């Protein structure tokens, strides 16, 4: 399976939407260069599918790539279906899925507007295993998957 990256997004501060920067550098052990969420932890890069954004658009919300604070917006692949441990080639970089979903915090702009957000269930997080450039239009390729049980609650 593969998808296509439709946006590469970054922000200078946490707790805000990200802007589509078109391309960037994934740094091993850090995340997207220049992004506020980068660092030495398990959620270095966030990914969200266009299909998840479409769910929120169906509720008459004017949202798009970066509005859910994701770094990589992907079409053609429901990223939330990938198990933890899956390795992905994103442009020239390599990622490993570390977490599916997250607890939504009260400061989320989308949650404040509509009372819910897709990121807690359908956003995924990864660490950068190999540095490389990633750009809008690049493929997101599944390199391998580990069969790992995940908590769906």
N, CA, C and O atoms as a GROMACS GRO file, in nm:
protein
  612
    1UNK      N    1   0.084  -0.119   0.000
    1UNK     CA    2   0.000   0.000   0.000
    1UNK      C    3   0.087   0.124   0.000
    1UNK      O    4   0.198   0.125   0.055
    2UNK      N    5   0.036   0.226  -0.062
    2UNK     CA    6   0.106   0.353  -0.056
    2UNK      C    7   0.009   0.469  -0.067
    2UNK      O    8  -0.103   0.455  -0.116
    3UNK      N    9   0.055   0.582  -0.020
    3UNK     CA   10  -0.021   0.705  -0.027
    3UNK      C   11   0.066   0.813  -0.088
    3UNK      O   12   0.181   0.788  -0.126
    4UNK      N   13   0.011   0.931  -0.095
    4UNK     CA   14   0.085   1.045  -0.148
    4UNK      C   15   0.075   1.159  -0.048
    4UNK      O   16  -0.032   1.186   0.007
    5UNK      N   17   0.186   1.225  -0.025
    5UNK     CA   18   0.190   1.338   0.067
    5UNK      C   19   0.136   1.461  -0.005
    5UNK      O   20   0.190   1.502  -0.108
    6UNK      N   21   0.029   1.520   0.050
    6UNK     CA   22  -0.032   1.637  -0.014
    6UNK      C   23   0.008   1.767   0.056
    6UNK      O   24  -0.014   1.876   0.002
    7UNK      N   25   0.065   1.757   0.176
    7UNK     CA   26   0.110   1.878   0.247
    7UNK      C   27   0.218   1.839   0.348
    7UNK      O   28   0.212   1.734   0.412
    8UNK      N   29   0.317   1.927   0.360
    8UNK     CA   30   0.422   1.917   0.462
    8UNK      C   31   0.404   2.041   0.548
    8UNK      O   32   0.424   2.153   0.499
    9UNK      N   33   0.368   2.023   0.675
    9UNK     CA   34   0.325   2.136   0.757
    9UNK      C   35   0.413   2.153   0.882
    9UNK      O   36   0.463   2.056   0.939
   10UNK      N   37   0.430   2.279   0.922
   10UNK     CA   38   0.515   2.312   1.035
   10UNK      C   39   0.458   2.432   1.109
   10UNK      O   40   0.384   2.512   1.052
   11UNK      N   41   0.493   2.442   1.237
   11UNK     CA   42   0.456   2.560   1.316
   11UNK      C   43   0.572   2.593   1.409
   11UNK      O   44   0.651   2.507   1.446
   12UNK      N   45   0.579   2.720   1.445
   12UNK     CA   46   0.686   2.766   1.534
   12UNK      C   47   0.651   2.747   1.681
   12UNK      O   48   0.739   2.750   1.767
   13UNK      N   49   0.520   2.727   1.711
   13UNK     CA   50   0.475   2.710   1.848
   13UNK      C   51   0.380   2.591   1.858
   13UNK      O   52   0.316   2.554   1.759
   14UNK      N   53   0.373   2.534   1.976
   14UNK     CA   54   0.277   2.425   2.000
   14UNK      C   55   0.138   2.483   2.023
   14UNK      O   56   0.123   2.600   2.059
   15UNK      N   57   0.036   2.397   2.002
   15UNK     CA   58  -0.100   2.439   2.029
   15UNK      C   59  -0.162   2.527   1.922
   15UNK      O   60  -0.262   2.595   1.948
   16UNK      N   61  -0.104   2.526   1.802
   16UNK     CA   62  -0.160   2.607   1.694
   16UNK      C   63  -0.160   2.526   1.565
   16UNK      O   64  -0.092   2.425   1.553
   17UNK      N   65  -0.238   2.574   1.468
   17UNK     CA   66  -0.239   2.511   1.337
   17UNK      C   67  -0.100   2.520   1.276
   17UNK      O   68  -0.019   2.605   1.314
   18UNK      N   69  -0.074   2.431   1.181
   18UNK     CA   70   0.053   2.434   1.109
   18UNK      C   71   0.030   2.487   0.968
   18UNK      O   72  -0.078   2.471   0.911
   19UNK      N   73   0.132   2.550   0.913
   19UNK     CA   74   0.125   2.602   0.776
   19UNK      C   75   0.193   2.504   0.681
   19UNK      O   76   0.295   2.444   0.715
   20UNK      N   77   0.136   2.488   0.563
   20UNK     CA   78   0.196   2.403   0.460
   20UNK      C   79   0.319   2.473   0.406
   20UNK      O   80   0.309   2.580   0.346
   21UNK      N   81   0.435   2.412   0.426
   21UNK     CA   82   0.561   2.472   0.380
   21UNK      C   83   0.610   2.407   0.250
   21UNK      O   84   0.714   2.446   0.197
   22UNK      N   85   0.535   2.310   0.200
   22UNK     CA   86   0.568   2.248   0.072
   22UNK      C   87   0.673   2.139   0.080
   22UNK      O   88   0.654   2.031   0.024
   23UNK      N   89   0.782   2.164   0.149
   23UNK     CA   90   0.885   2.062   0.168
   23UNK      C   91   0.966   2.097   0.291
   23UNK      O   92   0.967   2.210   0.338
   24UNK      N   93   1.034   1.996   0.342
   24UNK     CA   94   1.117   2.016   0.460
   24UNK      C   95   1.212   1.900   0.476
   24UNK      O   96   1.220   1.812   0.391
   25UNK      N   97   1.285   1.901   0.586
   25UNK     CA   98   1.381   1.795   0.614
   25UNK      C   99   1.340   1.720   0.739
   25UNK      O  100   1.322   1.780   0.846
   26UNK      N  101   1.324   1.590   0.726
   26UNK     CA  102   1.302   1.503   0.840
   26UNK      C  103   1.438   1.472   0.899
   26UNK      O  104   1.526   1.421   0.830
   27UNK      N  105   1.457   1.504   1.027
   27UNK     CA  106   1.586   1.484   1.092
   27UNK      C  107   1.579   1.364   1.185
   27UNK      O  108   1.494   1.358   1.274
   28UNK      N  109   1.669   1.268   1.165
   28UNK     CA  110   1.674   1.149   1.247
   28UNK      C  111   1.681   1.186   1.395
   28UNK      O  112   1.763   1.267   1.436
   29UNK      N  113   1.594   1.124   1.474
   29UNK     CA  114   1.593   1.146   1.618
   29UNK      C  115   1.534   1.279   1.661
   29UNK      O  116   1.539   1.312   1.780
   30UNK      N  117   1.477   1.356   1.567
   30UNK     CA  118   1.420   1.487   1.601
   30UNK      C  119   1.278   1.506   1.548
   30UNK      O  120   1.186   1.530   1.626
   31UNK      N  121   1.260   1.495   1.418
   31UNK     CA  122   1.132   1.523   1.355
   31UNK      C  123   1.151   1.615   1.236
   31UNK      O  124   1.255   1.612   1.171
   32UNK      N  125   1.050   1.696   1.206
   32UNK     CA  126   1.057   1.790   1.094
   32UNK      C  127   1.137   1.912   1.137
   32UNK      O  128   1.100   1.981   1.233
   33UNK      N  129   1.245   1.939   1.068
   33UNK     CA  130   1.331   2.052   1.101
   33UNK      C  131   1.250   2.182   1.109
   33UNK      O  132   1.175   2.215   1.017
   34UNK      N  133   1.267   2.255   1.220
   34UNK     CA  134   1.198   2.382   1.238
   34UNK      C  135   1.060   2.373   1.300
   34UNK      O  136   0.999   2.476   1.329
   35UNK      N  137   1.010   2.251   1.322
   35UNK     CA  138   0.876   2.235   1.379
   35UNK      C  139   0.881   2.232   1.531
   35UNK      O  140   0.971   2.171   1.589
   36UNK      N  141   0.785   2.297   1.595
   36UNK     CA  142   0.780   2.308   1.741
   36UNK      C  143   0.764   2.174   1.812
   36UNK      O  144   0.800   2.163   1.929
   37UNK      N  145   0.711   2.073   1.744
   37UNK     CA  146   0.689   1.944   1.808
   37UNK      C  147   0.808   1.849   1.796
   37UNK      O  148   0.806   1.739   1.850
   38UNK      N  149   0.912   1.892   1.726
   38UNK     CA  150   1.030   1.808   1.712
   38UNK      C  151   1.102   1.793   1.845
   38UNK      O  152   1.091   1.879   1.933
   39UNK      N  153   1.176   1.684   1.860
   39UNK     CA  154   1.253   1.662   1.981
   39UNK      C  155   1.282   1.515   2.003
   39UNK      O  156   1.243   1.431   1.922
   40UNK      N  157   1.349   1.486   2.111
   40UNK     CA  158   1.388   1.349   2.143
   40UNK      C  159   1.276   1.280   2.219
   40UNK      O  160   1.283   1.263   2.341
   41UNK      N  161   1.171   1.240   2.145
   41UNK     CA  162   1.058   1.170   2.205
   41UNK      C  163   0.990   1.086   2.098
   41UNK      O  164   1.036   1.084   1.984
   42UNK      N  165   0.882   1.017   2.132
   42UNK     CA  166   0.820   0.922   2.040
   42UNK      C  167   0.721   0.986   1.942
   42UNK      O  168   0.677   0.919   1.848
   43UNK      N  169   0.686   1.112   1.960
   43UNK     CA  170   0.590   1.178   1.870
   43UNK      C  171   0.659   1.289   1.792
   43UNK      O  172   0.619   1.405   1.800
   44UNK      N  173   0.762   1.254   1.717
   44UNK     CA  174   0.841   1.352   1.645
   44UNK      C  175   0.769   1.407   1.523
   44UNK      O  176   0.783   1.525   1.489
   45UNK      N  177   0.690   1.323   1.456
   45UNK     CA  178   0.618   1.361   1.333
   45UNK      C  179   0.476   1.309   1.345
   45UNK      O  180   0.453   1.196   1.387
   46UNK      N  181   0.380   1.394   1.306
   46UNK     CA  182   0.240   1.351   1.306
   46UNK      C  183   0.188   1.342   1.163
   46UNK      O  184   0.228   1.419   1.076
   47UNK      N  185   0.100   1.246   1.141
   47UNK     CA  186   0.042   1.223   1.009
   47UNK      C  187  -0.109   1.213   1.021
   47UNK      O  188  -0.161   1.161   1.119
   48UNK      N  189  -0.180   1.263   0.920
   48UNK     CA  190  -0.326   1.257   0.915
   48UNK      C  191  -0.367   1.237   0.770
   48UNK      O  192  -0.307   1.294   0.679
   49UNK      N  193  -0.470   1.157   0.750
   49UNK     CA  194  -0.521   1.130   0.615
   49UNK      C  195  -0.619   1.236   0.569
   49UNK      O  196  -0.692   1.295   0.650
   50UNK      N  197  -0.621   1.260   0.440
   50UNK     CA  198  -0.719   1.350   0.380
   50UNK      C  199  -0.859   1.302   0.412
   50UNK      O  200  -0.949   1.384   0.433
   51UNK      N  201  -0.881   1.170   0.416
   51UNK     CA  202  -1.015   1.117   0.446
   51UNK      C  203  -1.062   1.162   0.584
   51UNK      O  204  -1.182   1.182   0.605
   52UNK      N  205  -0.970   1.176   0.678
   52UNK     CA  206  -1.007   1.225   0.812
   52UNK      C  207  -1.047   1.372   0.807
   52UNK      O  208  -1.143   1.412   0.874
   53UNK      N  209  -0.976   1.451   0.729
   53UNK     CA  210  -1.010   1.592   0.713
   53UNK      C  211  -1.147   1.605   0.646
   53UNK      O  212  -1.227   1.692   0.681
   54UNK      N  213  -1.174   1.517   0.549
   54UNK     CA  214  -1.303   1.519   0.480
   54UNK      C  215  -1.419   1.494   0.575
   54UNK      O  216  -1.528   1.549   0.557
   55UNK      N  217  -1.397   1.411   0.677
   55UNK     CA  218  -1.503   1.386   0.777
   55UNK      C  219  -1.541   1.517   0.846
   55UNK      O  220  -1.659   1.542   0.870
   56UNK      N  221  -1.444   1.598   0.877
   56UNK     CA  222  -1.472   1.725   0.944
   56UNK      C  223  -1.533   1.825   0.845
   56UNK      O  224  -1.617   1.907   0.883
   57UNK      N  225  -1.491   1.820   0.719
   57UNK     CA  226  -1.551   1.907   0.617
   57UNK      C  227  -1.699   1.875   0.597
   57UNK      O  228  -1.779   1.963   0.566
   58UNK      N  229  -1.734   1.747   0.617
   58UNK     CA  230  -1.874   1.707   0.600
   58UNK      C  231  -1.963   1.768   0.708
   58UNK      O  232  -2.086   1.768   0.696
   59UNK      N  233  -1.900   1.821   0.812
   59UNK     CA  234  -1.974   1.892   0.918
   59UNK      C  235  -1.969   2.043   0.895
   59UNK      O  236  -1.982   2.122   0.988
   60UNK      N  237  -1.949   2.082   0.770
   60UNK     CA  238  -1.946   2.222   0.728
   60UNK      C  239  -1.834   2.302   0.791
   60UNK      O  240  -1.848   2.422   0.815
   61UNK      N  241  -1.723   2.237   0.817
   61UNK     CA  242  -1.606   2.308   0.868
   61UNK      C  243  -1.512   2.339   0.753
   61UNK      O  244  -1.489   2.255   0.666
   62UNK      N  245  -1.458   2.457   0.753
   62UNK     CA  246  -1.362   2.498   0.652
   62UNK      C  247  -1.222   2.464   0.704
   62UNK      O  248  -1.153   2.548   0.761
   63UNK      N  249  -1.181   2.338   0.684
   63UNK     CA  250  -1.053   2.290   0.733
   63UNK      C  251  -0.973   2.228   0.620
   63UNK      O  252  -1.028   2.188   0.517
   64UNK      N  253  -0.843   2.223   0.640
   64UNK     CA  254  -0.756   2.165   0.539
   64UNK      C  255  -0.626   2.118   0.602
   64UNK      O  256  -0.614   2.113   0.724
   65UNK      N  257  -0.530   2.085   0.519
   65UNK     CA  258  -0.401   2.038   0.568
   65UNK      C  259  -0.338   2.136   0.667
   65UNK      O  260  -0.335   2.258   0.645
   66UNK      N  261  -0.288   2.080   0.776
   66UNK     CA  262  -0.222   2.159   0.880
   66UNK      C  263  -0.315   2.209   0.989
   66UNK      O  264  -0.269   2.244   1.098
   67UNK      N  265  -0.445   2.212   0.962
   67UNK     CA  266  -0.541   2.265   1.060
   67UNK      C  267  -0.552   2.177   1.184
   67UNK      O  268  -0.599   2.223   1.288
   68UNK      N  269  -0.510   2.051   1.175
   68UNK     CA  270  -0.515   1.960   1.289
   68UNK      C  271  -0.376   1.943   1.351
   68UNK      O  272  -0.353   1.850   1.429
   69UNK      N  273  -0.285   2.032   1.315
   69UNK     CA  274  -0.147   2.035   1.366
   69UNK      C  275  -0.066   1.914   1.322
   69UNK      O  276   0.031   1.877   1.388
   70UNK      N  277  -0.106   1.852   1.210
   70UNK     CA  278  -0.028   1.739   1.158
   70UNK      C  279   0.088   1.790   1.072
   70UNK      O  280   0.078   1.895   1.008
   71UNK      N  281   0.196   1.714   1.071
   71UNK     CA  282   0.312   1.749   0.988
   71UNK      C  283   0.294   1.704   0.844
   71UNK      O  284   0.325   1.777   0.751
   72UNK      N  285   0.244   1.582   0.826
   72UNK     CA  286   0.227   1.527   0.692
   72UNK      C  287   0.081   1.491   0.670
   72UNK      O  288   0.024   1.413   0.746
   73UNK      N  289   0.022   1.548   0.567
   73UNK     CA  290  -0.115   1.515   0.528
   73UNK      C  291  -0.105   1.421   0.410
   73UNK      O  292  -0.034   1.448   0.313
   74UNK      N  293  -0.178   1.308   0.418
   74UNK     CA  294  -0.161   1.199   0.322
   74UNK      C  295  -0.293   1.165   0.256
   74UNK      O  296  -0.396   1.160   0.322
   75UNK      N  297  -0.290   1.141   0.123
   75UNK     CA  298  -0.408   1.093   0.053
   75UNK      C  299  -0.382   0.951   0.002
   75UNK      O  300  -0.268   0.912  -0.023
   76UNK      N  301  -0.491   0.875  -0.012
   76UNK     CA  302  -0.480   0.741  -0.067
   76UNK      C  303  -0.447   0.633   0.033
   76UNK      O  304  -0.438   0.516  -0.004
   77UNK      N  305  -0.430   0.668   0.160
   77UNK     CA  306  -0.398   0.571   0.263
   77UNK      C  307  -0.455   0.621   0.396
   77UNK      O  308  -0.425   0.732   0.439
   78UNK      N  309  -0.538   0.539   0.459
   78UNK     CA  310  -0.589   0.575   0.592
   78UNK      C  311  -0.482   0.540   0.694
   78UNK      O  312  -0.473   0.426   0.740
   79UNK      N  313  -0.400   0.638   0.729
   79UNK     CA  314  -0.282   0.613   0.812
   79UNK      C  315  -0.318   0.555   0.949
   79UNK      O  316  -0.237   0.483   1.007
   80UNK      N  317  -0.436   0.584   1.000
   80UNK     CA  318  -0.475   0.535   1.132
   80UNK      C  319  -0.494   0.384   1.135
   80UNK      O  320  -0.507   0.326   1.243
   81UNK      N  321  -0.496   0.318   1.019
   81UNK     CA  322  -0.508   0.172   1.014
   81UNK      C  323  -0.373   0.102   1.026
   81UNK      O  324  -0.368  -0.021   1.039
   82UNK      N  325  -0.265   0.177   1.022
   82UNK     CA  326  -0.131   0.117   1.029
   82UNK      C  327  -0.097   0.081   1.174
   82UNK      O  328  -0.116   0.163   1.263
   83UNK      N  329  -0.046  -0.038   1.197
   83UNK     CA  330  -0.010  -0.074   1.335
   83UNK      C  331   0.117  -0.004   1.382
   83UNK      O  332   0.202   0.034   1.302
   84UNK      N  333   0.128   0.011   1.513
   84UNK     CA  334   0.251   0.061   1.573
   84UNK      C  335   0.365  -0.031   1.529
   84UNK      O  336   0.350  -0.153   1.527
   85UNK      N  337   0.477   0.028   1.493
   85UNK     CA  338   0.593  -0.048   1.445
   85UNK      C  339   0.608  -0.045   1.294
   85UNK      O  340   0.713  -0.083   1.243
   86UNK      N  341   0.504  -0.002   1.222
   86UNK     CA  342   0.512   0.007   1.076
   86UNK      C  343   0.619   0.108   1.037
   86UNK      O  344   0.626   0.217   1.094
   87UNK      N  345   0.702   0.071   0.942
   87UNK     CA  346   0.804   0.162   0.890
   87UNK      C  347   0.757   0.216   0.757
   87UNK      O  348   0.705   0.144   0.672
   88UNK      N  349   0.777   0.346   0.740
   88UNK     CA  350   0.729   0.417   0.621
   88UNK      C  351   0.842   0.496   0.558
   88UNK      O  352   0.924   0.556   0.627
   89UNK      N  353   0.846   0.496   0.425
   89UNK     CA  354   0.938   0.584   0.353
   89UNK      C  355   0.856   0.706   0.315
   89UNK      O  356   0.758   0.696   0.241
   90UNK      N  357   0.898   0.821   0.364
   90UNK     CA  358   0.830   0.948   0.336
   90UNK      C  359   0.931   1.036   0.264
   90UNK      O  360   1.021   1.092   0.326
   91UNK      N  361   0.916   1.048   0.132
   91UNK     CA  362   1.019   1.118   0.056
   91UNK      C  363   1.148   1.041   0.069
   91UNK      O  364   1.154   0.922   0.038
   92UNK      N  365   1.254   1.110   0.115
   92UNK     CA  366   1.384   1.045   0.134
   92UNK      C  367   1.402   0.993   0.276
   92UNK      O  368   1.498   0.921   0.304
   93UNK      N  369   1.310   1.028   0.367
   93UNK     CA  370   1.322   0.989   0.507
   93UNK      C  371   1.250   0.859   0.537
   93UNK      O  372   1.167   0.812   0.459
   94UNK      N  373   1.284   0.801   0.652
   94UNK     CA  374   1.217   0.679   0.698
   94UNK      C  375   1.162   0.705   0.838
   94UNK      O  376   1.230   0.757   0.926
   95UNK      N  377   1.035   0.667   0.856
   95UNK     CA  378   0.963   0.686   0.982
   95UNK      C  379   0.924   0.550   1.039
   95UNK      O  380   0.916   0.451   0.967
   96UNK      N  381   0.899   0.548   1.170
   96UNK     CA  382   0.842   0.431   1.235
   96UNK      C  383   0.724   0.476   1.318
   96UNK      O  384   0.737   0.564   1.404
   97UNK      N  385   0.607   0.417   1.294
   97UNK     CA  386   0.485   0.453   1.366
   97UNK      C  387   0.502   0.413   1.513
   97UNK      O  388   0.536   0.299   1.544
   98UNK      N  389   0.478   0.510   1.602
   98UNK     CA  390   0.496   0.487   1.746
   98UNK      C  391   0.366   0.497   1.825
   98UNK      O  392   0.356   0.445   1.936
   99UNK      N  393   0.264   0.564   1.768
   99UNK     CA  394   0.140   0.585   1.843
   99UNK      C  395   0.027   0.611   1.745
   99UNK      O  396   0.044   0.679   1.644
  100UNK      N  397  -0.091   0.556   1.777
  100UNK     CA  398  -0.213   0.582   1.701
  100UNK      C  399  -0.302   0.666   1.789
  100UNK      O  400  -0.337   0.624   1.900
  101UNK      N  401  -0.339   0.784   1.743
  101UNK     CA  402  -0.426   0.872   1.820
  101UNK      C  403  -0.355   0.934   1.939
  101UNK      O  404  -0.240   0.902   1.969
  102UNK      N  405  -0.428   1.022   2.007
  102UNK     CA  406  -0.374   1.086   2.127
  102UNK      C  407  -0.491   1.148   2.203
  102UNK      O  408  -0.600   1.164   2.149
  103UNK      N  409  -0.466   1.182   2.326
  103UNK     CA  410  -0.568   1.252   2.404
  103UNK      C  411  -0.578   1.394   2.352
  103UNK      O  412  -0.477   1.462   2.336
  104UNK      N  413  -0.699   1.439   2.326
  104UNK     CA  414  -0.719   1.575   2.277
  104UNK      C  415  -0.711   1.672   2.395
  104UNK      O  416  -0.773   1.650   2.500
  105UNK      N  417  -0.636   1.776   2.376
  105UNK     CA  418  -0.624   1.875   2.483
  105UNK      C  419  -0.723   1.988   2.461
  105UNK      O  420  -0.764   2.014   2.347
  106UNK      N  421  -0.762   2.055   2.565
  106UNK     CA  422  -0.865   2.160   2.559
  106UNK      C  423  -0.824   2.277   2.472
  106UNK      O  424  -0.910   2.353   2.427
  107UNK      N  425  -0.696   2.294   2.446
  107UNK     CA  426  -0.650   2.408   2.369
  107UNK      C  427  -0.663   2.393   2.219
  107UNK      O  428  -0.633   2.488   2.146
  108UNK      N  429  -0.706   2.277   2.170
  108UNK     CA  430  -0.716   2.252   2.026
  108UNK      C  431  -0.821   2.346   1.963
  108UNK      O  432  -0.935   2.352   2.009
  109UNK      N  433  -0.781   2.418   1.859
  109UNK     CA  434  -0.872   2.514   1.794
  109UNK      C  435  -0.995   2.446   1.736
  109UNK      O  436  -1.106   2.498   1.749
  110UNK      N  437  -0.978   2.330   1.673
  110UNK     CA  438  -1.091   2.258   1.613
  110UNK      C  439  -1.188   2.212   1.722
  110UNK      O  440  -1.309   2.227   1.708
  111UNK      N  441  -1.134   2.155   1.830
  111UNK     CA  442  -1.220   2.108   1.939
  111UNK      C  443  -1.301   2.223   1.997
  111UNK      O  444  -1.419   2.206   2.028
  112UNK      N  445  -1.240   2.340   2.012
  112UNK     CA  446  -1.313   2.456   2.066
  112UNK      C  447  -1.426   2.499   1.972
  112UNK      O  448  -1.530   2.545   2.018
  113UNK      N  449  -1.406   2.484   1.842
  113UNK     CA  450  -1.508   2.525   1.745
  113UNK      C  451  -1.626   2.428   1.738
  113UNK      O  452  -1.741   2.472   1.734
  114UNK      N  453  -1.598   2.296   1.737
  114UNK     CA  454  -1.706   2.199   1.712
  114UNK      C  455  -1.724   2.094   1.821
  114UNK      O  456  -1.817   2.014   1.813
  115UNK      N  457  -1.640   2.094   1.920
  115UNK     CA  458  -1.655   1.999   2.029
  115UNK      C  459  -1.596   1.862   2.005
  115UNK      O  460  -1.609   1.773   2.089
  116UNK      N  461  -1.532   1.842   1.890
  116UNK     CA  462  -1.462   1.717   1.864
  116UNK      C  463  -1.356   1.739   1.758
  116UNK      O  464  -1.354   1.840   1.688
  117UNK      N  465  -1.267   1.640   1.747
  117UNK     CA  466  -1.154   1.651   1.654
  117UNK      C  467  -1.119   1.510   1.608
  117UNK      O  468  -1.136   1.415   1.685
  118UNK      N  469  -1.070   1.493   1.486
  118UNK     CA  470  -1.035   1.360   1.436
  118UNK      C  471  -0.896   1.314   1.481
  118UNK      O  472  -0.867   1.194   1.478
  119UNK      N  473  -0.812   1.405   1.521
  119UNK     CA  474  -0.674   1.368   1.556
  119UNK      C  475  -0.666   1.264   1.668
  119UNK      O  476  -0.581   1.176   1.660
  120UNK      N  477  -0.749   1.270   1.773
  120UNK     CA  478  -0.738   1.171   1.881
  120UNK      C  479  -0.761   1.026   1.835
  120UNK      O  480  -0.705   0.934   1.895
  121UNK      N  481  -0.840   1.004   1.733
  121UNK     CA  482  -0.864   0.868   1.686
  121UNK      C  483  -0.787   0.834   1.558
  121UNK      O  484  -0.747   0.719   1.540
  122UNK      N  485  -0.765   0.931   1.471
  122UNK     CA  486  -0.714   0.900   1.338
  122UNK      C  487  -0.579   0.960   1.304
  122UNK      O  488  -0.523   0.931   1.198
  123UNK      N  489  -0.525   1.042   1.391
  123UNK     CA  490  -0.390   1.092   1.370
  123UNK      C  491  -0.290   0.989   1.419
  123UNK      O  492  -0.317   0.918   1.515
  124UNK      N  493  -0.176   0.981   1.354
  124UNK     CA  494  -0.073   0.889   1.400
  124UNK      C  495   0.057   0.966   1.422
  124UNK      O  496   0.076   1.077   1.372
  125UNK      N  497   0.145   0.903   1.498
  125UNK     CA  498   0.272   0.966   1.532
  125UNK      C  499   0.386   0.871   1.501
  125UNK      O  500   0.369   0.749   1.507
  126UNK      N  501   0.501   0.928   1.468
  126UNK     CA  502   0.616   0.847   1.430
  126UNK      C  503   0.744   0.914   1.475
  126UNK      O  504   0.749   1.034   1.502
  127UNK      N  505   0.848   0.832   1.482
  127UNK     CA  506   0.982   0.886   1.504
  127UNK      C  507   1.058   0.874   1.372
  127UNK      O  508   1.027   0.789   1.289
  128UNK      N  509   1.156   0.961   1.354
  128UNK     CA  510   1.235   0.960   1.232
  128UNK      C  511   1.354   0.867   1.252
  128UNK      O  512   1.438   0.888   1.340
  129UNK      N  513   1.361   0.762   1.167
  129UNK     CA  514   1.471   0.666   1.174
  129UNK      C  515   1.585   0.703   1.080
  129UNK      O  516   1.701   0.672   1.107
  130UNK      N  517   1.551   0.769   0.969
  130UNK     CA  518   1.654   0.811   0.872
  130UNK      C  519   1.618   0.949   0.817
  130UNK      O  520   1.506   0.972   0.772
  131UNK      N  521   1.713   1.039   0.823
  131UNK     CA  522   1.692   1.176   0.775
  131UNK      C  523   1.672   1.179   0.624
  131UNK      O  524   1.718   1.090   0.551
  132UNK      N  525   1.603   1.282   0.578
  132UNK     CA  526   1.586   1.303   0.434
  132UNK      C  527   1.482   1.409   0.406
  132UNK      O  528   1.399   1.441   0.492
  133UNK      N  529   1.486   1.462   0.287
  133UNK     CA  530   1.391   1.564   0.242
  133UNK      C  531   1.256   1.498   0.215
  133UNK      O  532   1.250   1.386   0.164
  134UNK      N  533   1.150   1.569   0.249
  134UNK     CA  534   1.014   1.526   0.220
  134UNK      C  535   0.940   1.645   0.159
  134UNK      O  536   0.953   1.758   0.205
  135UNK      N  537   0.863   1.617   0.053
  135UNK     CA  538   0.797   1.725  -0.021
  135UNK      C  539   0.656   1.686  -0.060
  135UNK      O  540   0.622   1.568  -0.072
  136UNK      N  541   0.575   1.789  -0.081
  136UNK     CA  542   0.441   1.768  -0.135
  136UNK      C  543   0.455   1.691  -0.266
  136UNK      O  544   0.538   1.724  -0.350
  137UNK      N  545   0.373   1.587  -0.282
  137UNK     CA  546   0.378   1.504  -0.403
  137UNK      C  547   0.458   1.377  -0.386
  137UNK      O  548   0.446   1.286  -0.468
  138UNK      N  549   0.542   1.368  -0.282
  138UNK     CA  550   0.619   1.245  -0.258
  138UNK      C  551   0.526   1.131  -0.218
  138UNK      O  552   0.417   1.153  -0.165
  139UNK      N  553   0.572   1.010  -0.246
  139UNK     CA  554   0.497   0.892  -0.204
  139UNK      C  555   0.525   0.863  -0.057
  139UNK      O  556   0.633   0.892  -0.006
  140UNK      N  557   0.426   0.805   0.010
  140UNK     CA  558   0.440   0.750   0.144
  140UNK      C  559   0.426   0.599   0.125
  140UNK      O  560   0.317   0.549   0.095
  141UNK      N  561   0.536   0.526   0.143
  141UNK     CA  562   0.541   0.384   0.111
  141UNK      C  563   0.558   0.303   0.239
  141UNK      O  564   0.643   0.335   0.322
  142UNK      N  565   0.477   0.199   0.254
  142UNK     CA  566   0.492   0.109   0.368
  142UNK      C  567   0.609   0.017   0.338
  142UNK      O  568   0.608  -0.057   0.239
  143UNK      N  569   0.711   0.021   0.425
  143UNK     CA  570   0.828  -0.064   0.408
  143UNK      C  571   0.806  -0.200   0.472
  143UNK      O  572   0.841  -0.303   0.414
  144UNK      N  573   0.751  -0.202   0.590
  144UNK     CA  574   0.716  -0.326   0.658
  144UNK      C  575   0.620  -0.295   0.771
  144UNK      O  576   0.608  -0.181   0.815
  145UNK      N  577   0.554  -0.398   0.818
  145UNK     CA  578   0.459  -0.382   0.928
  145UNK      C  579   0.490  -0.486   1.034
  145UNK      O  580   0.519  -0.601   1.002
  146UNK      N  581   0.485  -0.445   1.157
  146UNK     CA  582   0.495  -0.540   1.269
  146UNK      C  583   0.353  -0.568   1.314
  146UNK      O  584   0.271  -0.477   1.322
  147UNK      N  585   0.324  -0.692   1.343
  147UNK     CA  586   0.192  -0.726   1.394
  147UNK      C  587   0.194  -0.697   1.543
  147UNK      O  588   0.256  -0.770   1.621
  148UNK      N  589   0.126  -0.592   1.581
  148UNK     CA  590   0.124  -0.547   1.722
  148UNK      C  591  -0.020  -0.519   1.759
  148UNK      O  592  -0.091  -0.449   1.686
  149UNK      N  593  -0.062  -0.573   1.871
  149UNK     CA  594  -0.197  -0.541   1.921
  149UNK      C  595  -0.197  -0.394   1.962
  149UNK      O  596  -0.098  -0.343   2.013
  150UNK      N  597  -0.309  -0.327   1.938
  150UNK     CA  598  -0.319  -0.189   1.984
  150UNK      C  599  -0.449  -0.169   2.058
  150UNK      O  600  -0.550  -0.230   2.025
  151UNK      N  601  -0.445  -0.084   2.156
  151UNK     CA  602  -0.562  -0.053   2.237
  151UNK      C  603  -0.649   0.041   2.156
  151UNK      O  604  -0.603   0.149   2.116
  152UNK      N  605  -0.772   0.004   2.132
  152UNK     CA  606  -0.862   0.087   2.052
  152UNK      C  607  -0.948   0.180   2.138
  152UNK      O  608  -1.034   0.251   2.085
  153UNK      N  609  -0.927   0.180   2.266
  153UNK     CA  610  -1.006   0.267   2.354
  153UNK      C  611  -0.944   0.403   2.366
  153UNK      O  612  -0.997   0.489   2.436
   0.00000   0.00000   0.00000
